[in-house]
Amino acid sequence: MSSPLSLSLKEARRLALNAQGFLDAKPRGKVGHRHIEVLIERLGLLQIDSVNALVRSHYLPLFSRLGYYRTALLDELAWSKGKRRRLFECWGHEASLLPMTSYPLMRWRMQRAAQGRGIYNELARLGREQREVIERVLQAVKEQGPLGAGSLTSRVERAGPWWDWSPEKKALEWLFAAGEVTVAGRRGFERLYDLPERVIPPEILNQSSLDEAQAQRELIRRSAWAMGVATEKDLRDYYRLDSADSKARIGELVEAGELQAVAVEGWKSVAYAGKELNMPVRRRQISALLSPFDSLIWERSRTERLFGFRYRLEIYTPAHKRVYGYYVLPFLHNEHLIARVDLRAERAHGRLAVHAVHWEGARMNEEDAQALAENLRQLADWLGLAEIHLQGSALSLKAQLAHVSGAPA
C-alpha cells in the first residue's frame, strides 16, 4: 500500500474552508433562490434548531457565506407548495433541511426507524407498544393534513424534553422518523405534517430504492465533498452514520479509488479526501460570524484539530457556570477562529445586543477588531436592527463601530 498524501494543517484548513463555501466570492447583486439552492447542495444539509436568541440557526450559515439575503427565500425553498419547493426535512445531522434530490438516500434510515433502530429507545418502544395511537394519528393526517401536534390533542403542551410530549406528538415523531409522514410546512416554528405523496414530488418519491450500502456510500461521498478532508469520525458524523457502516463504506470507497487516505499534520487519525485534491488559493479576505450549528464547526473535535479552537455551546449550562455566554458565535477571520461573540437580537428595542467579546489568546489587533465591528454591523442590518448595543467586554469595539455605517439592503 502506498503512503498516504501528506498535508500541512494550513492546507487542511484551507481545503475545509473551500469545501464549505467560504473561499468563494459572495454573489454580486441580490441573492436569489438559485444561490441558496446551490449552496445547500454543496453543504449537503442545514441543521435546524429551535433556539431563537439571535435568529433561527438554519438561516445563519447562508448569511455567513452569501451575505445579505431575504430569509423568505429559504422558507420558500423549504416549505412552500409547488415547484419552488426544493428542500425537505429529515433526520440528517439532527433535524435538518436537505435537497429534495437527497430523499431517496435517506429511505434506509426511515426503514431502520420503523424497525426501532437508530432512534430513541422510548420512541422505539412507542412504535412497538402503541400502534393504536400511531394508526389513529396517521389516519388523522390522511384525512385532515397537514396537521400540527397541537391539532391532535387537548393537552396543554409545554416546551421541554421529548418525554414531556403528548402521546400524539410522540406518534407524529415516530411517523416522521419512519417516513410515513413528512413536514409539509411550519406554523411559526411548529411542524405541520402530511403524507409524503402530498409533499415530495412524484419523480423523487417514486425513484427505485437504493440498498443501505449504496445510499451510505453516497452519503460518505457527499460528506467528503462538503468537508474537503476529514477523518472517519468526521465523515460519519456529518450524516450521523453508525461507526460500523461508516468504516465499511469508507473502505469500499478507498478500494474503488474514490477516496484517498491523507495524513494531516498533527492529526492522530488518518484522514480521507476525494480522489482529486486541488489545493485552493485564497482569493479574498474571509470574515464571518458562525452559527453554533454551522456545518464547519458542528463536530467539536474537528474544530479543535483544524483551528485550535475549543468550542462548547453553553445554552444549557447554568448561568453562573458559563465561561463565554448563552449564545456565542465564533468569529472566522483570515482562516482562523479568532473570537467568541455573545449575541442577542433584542427585537423589542430594535437592537443587536453584544453581551461580550472574547478574543483568542493575543490574536486581537486593530484590523481584527475593525473586521468584527463591520461584521456586527452587517448582521444587524440583515436582521433589521438599527442599533448595536455594546456591553461588558464588547465595549472595546466602541471606537471601531463608530467608523462603520449601517447599510441596509
C-alpha positions in Angstrom: 0.0 0.0 0.0 1.3 3.4 -0.9 2.0 6.1 1.7 -0.9 8.5 2.2 -0.7 12.0 0.9 0.6 14.5 3.4 -1.0 17.9 4.1 0.1 20.6 6.4 -2.5 21.9 8.9 -2.8 25.1 7.0 -3.6 23.2 3.8 -6.2 21.0 5.5 -7.8 24.1 7.0 -7.9 25.8 3.6 -9.4 22.7 2.0 -12.1 22.6 4.7 -13.0 26.3 4.2 -13.1 25.9 0.4 -15.3 22.9 0.6 -17.7 24.8 2.9 -18.0 27.7 0.5 -16.1 30.3 2.5 -13.4 30.9 -0.2 -15.9 31.8 -2.9 -16.7 35.4 -3.7 -20.1 36.5 -2.4 -22.7 37.0 -5.1 -22.9 40.4 -6.8 -26.3 41.9 -6.6 -29.3 40.3 -4.9 -29.1 36.7 -3.6 -31.8 34.6 -5.3 -33.3 31.2 -4.8 -30.7 29.6 -7.0 -27.7 30.9 -5.0 -29.3 29.3 -1.8 -30.1 26.1 -3.6 -26.6 25.6 -5.0 -25.0 26.4 -1.6 -27.2 23.9 0.3 -26.4 21.2 -2.4 -22.8 21.9 -1.7 -23.1 21.7 2.0 -25.4 18.7 1.8 -27.8 19.9 4.6 -28.6 22.7 7.0 -29.2 21.8 10.7 -32.4 23.2 12.2 -32.6 24.3 15.8 -35.4 25.9 17.8 -33.3 28.5 19.7 -34.1 32.0 18.5 -31.9 34.1 20.7 -30.5 35.8 17.5 -32.2 34.2 14.5 -33.2 30.6 13.8 -30.0 28.7 13.3 -30.7 27.4 9.7 -30.7 31.0 8.4 -27.2 31.9 9.6 -24.9 29.6 7.6 -26.4 31.1 4.4 -25.7 34.7 5.6 -22.2 33.7 6.7 -21.4 32.6 3.1 -23.7 34.7 0.9 -24.1 37.9 2.8 -27.4 39.8 2.9 -30.4 37.7 1.7 -34.1 37.6 2.4 -34.9 34.7 4.8 -38.2 34.3 3.0 -36.2 32.8 0.1 -35.1 29.8 2.3 -38.7 29.5 3.6 -40.0 29.2 0.1 -37.4 26.6 -0.9 -38.1 24.6 2.3 -41.9 24.9 3.0 -43.7 26.4 0.0 -46.1 24.4 -2.2 -45.4 23.5 -5.8 -42.3 23.6 -8.0 -40.4 26.2 -5.9 -40.0 23.8 -3.1 -36.6 22.2 -3.4 -35.8 21.1 0.2 -37.3 18.6 2.7 -36.9 18.0 6.4 -35.3 14.8 7.7 -33.1 13.4 10.4 -29.8 14.1 8.6 -27.4 15.7 11.1 -30.0 16.0 13.8 -33.1 17.7 12.4 -32.1 19.1 9.0 -33.1 20.6 5.7 -31.8 18.6 2.7 -32.0 19.0 -1.0 -35.1 17.2 -2.3 -32.9 15.0 -4.5 -31.4 13.5 -1.4 -34.8 12.0 -0.3 -34.0 8.5 -1.8 -30.7 8.5 0.1 -32.5 8.7 3.4 -35.1 5.9 3.0 -32.9 3.3 4.6 -32.8 5.4 7.7 -36.5 5.7 7.7 -36.8 2.0 7.3 -34.5 1.4 10.2 -36.5 3.8 12.3 -39.7 1.9 11.5 -37.9 -1.2 12.9 -37.0 0.6 16.1 -33.3 1.0 15.0 -31.3 4.3 15.2 -34.0 6.2 17.2 -34.5 6.9 20.9 -35.3 3.8 22.9 -38.6 5.3 24.2 -39.7 6.2 20.7 -38.9 2.7 19.5 -40.9 1.3 22.4 -43.8 3.5 21.4 -43.6 2.1 17.9 -44.0 -1.4 19.3 -46.5 -0.9 22.0 -48.8 2.0 21.0 -49.8 1.1 17.5 -53.4 2.2 18.2 -52.2 5.8 18.8 -49.9 5.7 15.8 -52.6 4.5 13.5 -55.1 7.0 14.9 -52.7 9.8 14.3 -51.8 8.6 10.8 -55.5 8.4 9.9 -56.0 12.0 11.1 -53.1 13.2 8.9 -54.6 11.3 5.9 -58.0 12.9 6.4 -57.0 16.4 7.7 -53.4 17.0 6.9 -51.3 19.0 7.1 -51.6 18.9 10.8 -49.5 20.1 13.8 -49.3 18.1 17.1 -51.5 20.7 18.8 -54.4 19.9 16.5 -54.4 16.3 17.7 -54.5 16.7 21.5 -56.3 18.7 24.1 -53.3 18.6 26.3 -51.6 21.9 27.1 -48.1 21.2 25.9 -45.0 22.9 27.3 -41.5 23.2 25.9 -39.2 20.6 27.3 -37.6 17.2 26.7 -39.4 14.9 24.3 -40.7 12.8 27.2 -43.0 15.7 28.1 -44.7 15.5 24.7 -48.3 14.2 24.4 -48.8 10.6 23.0 -50.0 12.2 19.8 -46.8 14.3 19.4 -44.7 11.2 20.1 -46.7 9.3 17.5 -46.1 12.0 14.9 -42.4 12.0 15.7 -42.3 8.2 15.2 -44.2 8.5 11.9 -41.8 11.3 10.8 -38.7 9.2 11.6 -40.2 6.2 9.9 -41.0 8.2 6.7 -44.8 7.7 7.0 -45.3 11.4 7.3 -43.1 14.3 6.3 -43.1 18.1 7.1 -45.4 19.9 4.7 -44.7 23.3 6.3 -44.4 25.2 9.5 -46.7 27.4 11.5 -44.4 29.7 13.4 -41.9 27.0 14.3 -44.4 24.2 14.7 -44.1 21.4 12.2 -47.1 20.7 10.1 -47.1 17.0 9.0 -48.6 15.4 5.9 -48.3 12.3 3.8 -45.1 12.1 1.7 -47.1 11.7 -1.5 -48.7 15.1 -0.9 -45.3 16.8 -0.3 -42.5 15.0 -2.1 -42.6 15.3 -6.0 -43.6 12.0 -7.6 -40.4 11.9 -9.7 -38.5 11.8 -6.4 -40.8 9.7 -4.3 -41.2 7.0 -7.0 -37.5 6.5 -7.6 -36.2 3.0 -7.1 -34.9 2.5 -3.6 -31.2 2.2 -3.0 -29.9 -0.5 -0.7 -28.3 0.6 2.5 -24.7 0.2 1.3 -25.4 2.2 -1.9 -27.1 5.1 0.0 -24.4 5.2 2.7 -21.6 5.3 0.1 -23.2 8.3 -1.5 -23.6 10.0 1.9 -19.9 9.4 2.6 -19.0 10.9 -0.8 -21.1 13.9 0.0 -19.6 14.3 3.4 -16.1 14.1 1.9 -17.1 16.7 -0.7 -18.6 19.0 2.0 -15.6 18.8 4.3 -12.6 18.7 2.0 -10.5 16.5 4.2 -11.9 14.5 7.1 -11.3 11.6 9.4 -13.6 8.6 9.6 -15.2 10.0 12.7 -15.8 13.3 10.9 -17.3 11.7 7.8 -19.5 9.5 10.0 -20.8 12.5 12.0 -21.8 14.6 9.0 -24.9 12.5 8.4 -24.8 10.7 11.7 -23.9 7.2 10.4 -23.1 4.3 12.6 -19.5 3.5 13.1 -19.6 0.0 11.5 -21.5 1.4 8.5 -19.1 4.3 8.1 -15.9 2.2 8.3 -17.3 -0.4 5.8 -18.4 2.3 3.3 -15.1 4.2 3.5 -13.2 1.0 3.0 -15.2 0.3 -0.1 -14.7 3.8 -1.5 -11.0 3.7 -0.9 -10.7 0.3 -2.6 -12.7 1.8 -5.6 -10.3 4.7 -5.8 -13.0 7.3 -4.9 -11.4 8.3 -1.6 -7.7 8.5 -0.8 -6.0 8.4 2.6 -4.4 11.6 3.8 -2.0 12.3 6.7 -2.7 15.7 8.2 -0.1 17.5 10.3 -0.9 17.0 14.0 -3.8 14.7 13.5 -3.6 11.3 15.2 -6.1 9.6 12.9 -5.8 9.0 9.2 -8.0 11.4 7.1 -9.7 11.0 3.8 -10.3 13.2 0.8 -11.7 12.8 -2.7 -9.5 11.2 -5.4 -8.7 14.6 -6.9 -7.3 17.1 -4.4 -6.9 20.6 -5.8 -5.4 22.9 -3.3 -7.4 26.2 -3.3 -5.7 29.5 -3.4 -7.4 32.1 -1.2 -8.9 34.8 -3.4 -10.2 37.2 -0.8 -10.3 38.0 2.9 -12.6 35.7 4.9 -14.7 37.2 7.6 -17.9 35.7 9.1 -19.8 35.1 12.3 -20.8 31.5 12.5 -23.9 29.8 13.9 -23.2 27.4 16.7 -24.8 24.8 14.4 -22.8 25.7 11.3 -21.5 22.6 9.5 -18.0 24.0 9.5 -17.8 23.6 13.3 -20.5 21.3 14.5 -18.1 18.4 15.0 -16.3 19.9 18.0 -13.2 17.7 18.0 -12.7 18.5 14.3 -12.9 22.2 15.1 -10.2 21.8 17.7 -8.0 19.9 15.2 -8.5 22.4 12.4 -8.5 25.7 14.2 -7.1 25.0 17.7 -10.4 26.3 19.0 -12.3 24.5 21.8 -16.0 25.4 21.4 -18.9 24.3 23.5 -22.4 25.7 23.5 -23.4 26.9 26.9 -27.1 27.4 26.5 -27.9 24.5 28.8 -25.1 25.4 31.3 -26.3 27.2 34.4 -25.7 30.9 34.1 -23.2 31.1 36.9 -21.1 28.3 35.3 -20.9 29.8 31.8 -17.5 30.8 30.6 -18.3 32.7 27.5 -22.1 33.3 27.4 -25.5 32.0 26.5 -25.4 32.2 22.7 -21.9 32.6 21.5 -20.9 32.8 17.8 -17.3 32.0 16.8 -15.8 34.7 14.6 -13.9 33.4 11.5 -11.3 35.8 10.1 -8.4 35.2 7.7 -8.8 31.4 8.0 -8.7 31.4 11.8 -11.4 31.4 14.6 -10.2 34.4 16.5 -13.0 35.4 18.8 -16.2 34.4 20.5 -19.1 36.8 20.5 -22.2 36.5 22.8 -25.1 38.0 20.8 -28.8 38.5 21.3 -31.4 40.1 19.0 -33.4 42.4 21.2 -36.2 42.9 18.7 -38.5 44.9 21.1 -35.7 47.5 21.3 -34.7 47.3 17.7 -31.1 46.5 18.6 -28.4 43.8 18.4 -27.0 43.3 21.9 -23.4 42.3 22.1 -23.0 41.0 25.6 -19.4 40.0 25.4 -16.4 39.6 23.1 -13.7 37.1 24.0 -10.5 37.2 21.8 -8.5 34.0 21.4 -5.1 34.4 23.1 -3.3 37.5 22.0 -4.7 37.5 18.4 -6.7 40.7 18.6 -5.3 43.7 16.8 -6.8 46.8 15.2 -7.6 45.0 11.9 -9.3 42.1 13.7 -11.4 44.5 15.8 -12.4 46.5 12.7 -13.4 43.4 10.8 -15.6 42.2 13.7 -17.2 45.6 14.0 -18.1 45.5 10.3 -19.5 42.0 10.6 -21.7 43.1 13.5 -23.0 46.0 11.5 -23.8 43.7 8.6 -25.5 41.2 10.9 -27.6 44.0 12.5 -28.6 45.3 9.1 -29.6 41.8 7.9 -31.7 41.3 11.0 -33.3 44.7 10.6 -31.9 46.0 13.8 -30.9 49.7 13.7 -28.8 49.8 16.9 -25.9 47.8 18.1 -25.7 47.8 21.9 -22.3 47.0 23.3 -22.0 45.6 26.9 -19.2 44.4 29.1 -16.1 43.3 27.2 -17.7 44.3 23.9 -17.3 47.9 24.8 -13.7 47.5 23.5 -15.3 47.7 20.0 -16.8 51.2 20.5 -14.2 53.1 18.5 -14.2 50.6 15.6 -18.0 50.5 15.5 -18.1 54.3 15.3 -16.4 54.1 11.9 -18.8 51.6 10.5 -22.0 53.0 8.9 -25.2 50.9 8.5 -26.1 50.0 5.0 -29.4 48.1 4.9 -30.1 46.4 1.6 
